[in-house]
Amino acid sequence: SDTEFWDKMQAEWEEMARRNWISENQEAPGHVTISTIEKGYYFHTENPFKDRPGAFEEGLKKMKEGDLPVTILYLEAAILQEPNDAEAWQFLGITQAENENEQAAIVALQR
């Protein structure tokens, strides 16, 4: 419905603002914009799985089930536990892209 669409758009806008991906002066003359790559990946601040052992494997299970938001949380938890895990970064990037969060997908895949 139209209401659901606009609610989703509002939520996405608020998330982008929270992550400082948008600003009023982004295209101002002489203003240097920091790319999302330079900013880094923004993890969810309240991840219930951040200390859970086997987070990567659980994330892969949730991915197969099609639960993208929970998959993202598990993969983020796995990366917080092992920041140099290239496979976890790759799956996180793919999942973010499938979840239509292109900025996060790009940053994760470049890691």
BALOBA-1460 file (C-alpha; in Angstrom, 3 decimals):
// residues 111
<rec num="1" residu="s" x="0.000" y="0.000" z="0.000"/>
<rec num="2" residu="d" x="1.040" y="3.642" z="-0.330"/>
<rec num="3" residu="t" x="1.304" y="4.056" z="3.430"/>
<rec num="4" residu="e" x="3.701" y="1.115" z="3.729"/>
<rec num="5" residu="f" x="5.827" y="2.478" z="0.894"/>
<rec num="6" residu="w" x="6.149" y="5.924" z="2.475"/>
<rec num="7" residu="d" x="6.801" y="4.438" z="5.920"/>
<rec num="8" residu="k" x="9.633" y="2.390" z="4.427"/>
<rec num="9" residu="m" x="11.017" y="5.429" z="2.612"/>
<rec num="10" residu="q" x="10.917" y="7.448" z="5.852"/>
<rec num="11" residu="a" x="12.721" y="4.673" z="7.731"/>
<rec num="12" residu="e" x="15.419" y="4.481" z="5.050"/>
<rec num="13" residu="w" x="15.845" y="8.252" z="5.058"/>
<rec num="14" residu="e" x="16.245" y="8.270" z="8.851"/>
<rec num="15" residu="e" x="18.780" y="5.436" z="8.643"/>
<rec num="16" residu="m" x="20.826" y="7.323" z="6.040"/>
<rec num="17" residu="a" x="20.733" y="10.448" z="8.181"/>
<rec num="18" residu="r" x="21.758" y="8.447" z="11.249"/>
<rec num="19" residu="r" x="24.750" y="7.062" z="9.377"/>
<rec num="20" residu="n" x="25.655" y="10.527" z="8.067"/>
<rec num="21" residu="w" x="25.362" y="9.379" z="4.446"/>
<rec num="22" residu="i" x="23.440" y="12.521" z="3.610"/>
<rec num="23" residu="s" x="23.929" y="16.121" z="4.567"/>
<rec num="24" residu="e" x="22.554" y="19.442" z="3.492"/>
<rec num="25" residu="n" x="25.935" y="20.696" z="2.269"/>
<rec num="26" residu="q" x="26.992" y="17.578" z="0.397"/>
<rec num="27" residu="e" x="27.310" y="19.313" z="-2.971"/>
<rec num="28" residu="a" x="28.345" y="22.766" z="-1.803"/>
<rec num="29" residu="p" x="31.216" y="24.356" z="-3.780"/>
<rec num="30" residu="g" x="34.557" y="23.640" z="-2.193"/>
<rec num="31" residu="h" x="33.034" y="21.009" z="0.069"/>
<rec num="32" residu="v" x="34.996" y="17.786" z="0.152"/>
<rec num="33" residu="t" x="32.752" y="14.769" z="0.502"/>
<rec num="34" residu="i" x="34.148" y="11.726" z="2.260"/>
<rec num="35" residu="s" x="33.167" y="8.566" z="0.443"/>
<rec num="36" residu="t" x="31.581" y="5.650" z="2.269"/>
<rec num="37" residu="i" x="34.787" y="3.705" z="1.649"/>
<rec num="38" residu="e" x="36.760" y="6.251" z="3.641"/>
<rec num="39" residu="k" x="34.113" y="6.312" z="6.347"/>
<rec num="40" residu="g" x="34.073" y="2.530" z="6.633"/>
<rec num="41" residu="y" x="31.241" y="0.145" z="7.244"/>
<rec num="42" residu="y" x="28.603" y="1.156" z="9.793"/>
<rec num="43" residu="f" x="27.634" y="-1.795" z="11.972"/>
<rec num="44" residu="h" x="24.299" y="-2.042" z="13.767"/>
<rec num="45" residu="t" x="24.868" y="-0.638" z="17.221"/>
<rec num="46" residu="e" x="22.605" y="-3.069" z="19.075"/>
<rec num="47" residu="n" x="23.466" y="-6.452" z="17.609"/>
<rec num="48" residu="p" x="22.126" y="-9.267" z="19.814"/>
<rec num="49" residu="f" x="24.524" y="-11.743" z="18.154"/>
<rec num="50" residu="k" x="27.794" y="-9.809" z="18.594"/>
<rec num="51" residu="d" x="29.195" y="-12.248" z="21.168"/>
<rec num="52" residu="r" x="27.578" y="-15.417" z="19.851"/>
<rec num="53" residu="p" x="29.986" y="-18.198" z="18.844"/>
<rec num="54" residu="g" x="29.471" y="-19.563" z="15.344"/>
<rec num="55" residu="a" x="27.907" y="-16.330" z="14.094"/>
<rec num="56" residu="f" x="29.214" y="-16.829" z="10.542"/>
<rec num="57" residu="e" x="27.697" y="-20.295" z="10.231"/>
<rec num="58" residu="e" x="24.397" y="-19.088" z="11.687"/>
<rec num="59" residu="g" x="24.424" y="-16.222" z="9.217"/>
<rec num="60" residu="l" x="24.810" y="-18.649" z="6.313"/>
<rec num="61" residu="k" x="21.861" y="-20.695" z="7.618"/>
<rec num="62" residu="k" x="19.681" y="-17.582" z="7.848"/>
<rec num="63" residu="m" x="20.782" y="-16.564" z="4.352"/>
<rec num="64" residu="k" x="19.557" y="-19.899" z="2.963"/>
<rec num="65" residu="e" x="16.251" y="-19.320" z="4.764"/>
<rec num="66" residu="g" x="15.982" y="-15.903" z="3.103"/>
<rec num="67" residu="d" x="15.976" y="-13.914" z="6.352"/>
<rec num="68" residu="l" x="18.149" y="-11.026" z="5.148"/>
<rec num="69" residu="p" x="17.960" y="-8.713" z="8.204"/>
<rec num="70" residu="v" x="18.959" y="-11.502" z="10.615"/>
<rec num="71" residu="t" x="21.630" y="-12.717" z="8.175"/>
<rec num="72" residu="i" x="23.144" y="-9.228" z="8.173"/>
<rec num="73" residu="l" x="23.227" y="-9.140" z="11.971"/>
<rec num="74" residu="y" x="24.930" y="-12.547" z="12.168"/>
<rec num="75" residu="l" x="27.493" y="-11.639" z="9.491"/>
<rec num="76" residu="e" x="28.216" y="-8.316" z="11.164"/>
<rec num="77" residu="a" x="28.723" y="-10.191" z="14.438"/>
<rec num="78" residu="a" x="31.109" y="-12.599" z="12.719"/>
<rec num="79" residu="i" x="33.121" y="-9.684" z="11.331"/>
<rec num="80" residu="l" x="33.228" y="-7.921" z="14.693"/>
<rec num="81" residu="q" x="34.684" y="-11.140" z="16.098"/>
<rec num="82" residu="e" x="37.112" y="-11.609" z="13.172"/>
<rec num="83" residu="p" x="37.558" y="-8.305" z="11.282"/>
<rec num="84" residu="n" x="39.822" y="-9.771" z="8.577"/>
<rec num="85" residu="d" x="37.474" y="-12.591" z="7.540"/>
<rec num="86" residu="a" x="37.242" y="-11.905" z="3.793"/>
<rec num="87" residu="e" x="34.541" y="-14.529" z="3.273"/>
<rec num="88" residu="a" x="32.299" y="-12.955" z="5.922"/>
<rec num="89" residu="w" x="32.800" y="-9.523" z="4.330"/>
<rec num="90" residu="q" x="31.915" y="-10.976" z="0.919"/>
<rec num="91" residu="f" x="28.714" y="-12.615" z="2.142"/>
<rec num="92" residu="l" x="27.797" y="-9.459" z="4.061"/>
<rec num="93" residu="g" x="28.225" y="-7.391" z="0.907"/>
<rec num="94" residu="i" x="26.116" y="-9.785" z="-1.150"/>
<rec num="95" residu="t" x="23.404" y="-9.856" z="1.505"/>
<rec num="96" residu="q" x="23.367" y="-6.068" z="1.813"/>
<rec num="97" residu="a" x="22.967" y="-5.818" z="-1.981"/>
<rec num="98" residu="e" x="20.089" y="-8.310" z="-1.919"/>
<rec num="99" residu="n" x="18.571" y="-6.242" z="0.894"/>
<rec num="100" residu="e" x="18.835" y="-3.166" z="-1.373"/>
<rec num="101" residu="n" x="21.375" y="-1.396" z="0.821"/>
<rec num="102" residu="e" x="23.837" y="-0.567" z="-1.944"/>
<rec num="103" residu="q" x="26.121" y="1.746" z="0.042"/>
<rec num="104" residu="a" x="26.732" y="-0.856" z="2.738"/>
<rec num="105" residu="a" x="27.138" y="-3.549" z="0.065"/>
<rec num="106" residu="i" x="29.829" y="-1.566" z="-1.740"/>
<rec num="107" residu="v" x="31.791" y="-0.875" z="1.420"/>
<rec num="108" residu="a" x="31.593" y="-4.495" z="2.585"/>
<rec num="109" residu="l" x="32.589" y="-5.922" z="-0.790"/>
<rec num="110" residu="q" x="35.551" y="-3.589" z="-1.026"/>
<rec num="111" residu="r" x="36.786" y="-4.794" z="2.353"/>
